């Protein structure tokens, strides 16, 4: 599955919906057992959530957008398929979250390709289920430090902290991801799927039981003047960089 929403695969409302539909189609086709998730945009896996969907819009729009983000996470995190990320570009915030839902992560060895949940750098707080997913992968202390500082890990550090499973030369990312998926597929599907569900059930249930409250929290947080101002400032800085 190649992410293709140029220039940087931002997770717009439309793109989130498309990704979920794509995954659903693959899950319903019993000839598919696994998916390699990668990017079609040079140098970027996914820049994460679309700030345009979170800036200067109505509370109803923010709620719709956040429900779509929740849906993407729940679908990917609980998928019966083997999901392997072939991370061939920078992978901050929502992009990182998407790879964390996968069973295995392969990162290209390029110092520009950093990965992490850097929400605090934008004045935003990562929701509890982003936090839970990261804790499950790298452990509590490493996650606490990474989340508070909004760290983006370059490849060697990403491997060391365990946010990715392998770092390989860029030209070997796809082939390594395919080798990994082949290994996962040597295990009988039913046993692997039940084990995955058992390991992930508590984390998924926490969001499922708190979905509405989580949407309300997001909308009230995002509607604050101070948050809208900091997002506007961030936007302006991005425009200056491009200019």
Buried (B, 14 or more C-beta within 10 A) or exposed (E): BEBEBEEBBBBBBEBBEBBBEEBEEBBEEEEEBBBBBBBBBEBBBBBBBBBEBBBEBEEEBBBBBBBBBBBBBBBBBBBBBBBBBBBBBBBBBBBBBBBBBBBBBBBBBBEEBBBBBBBBBBBBBBBBBBBBBBBBBBEEEBBBEBBEEBBBBBBEBBBEBEBBBBBBEEEBBBEBBBEBBEEBEEEEBEEBBEEBEEEBEEBBEEBEEBBEEBBBBBBEEBEEEEBBEBBEEBBEEEEEEEE
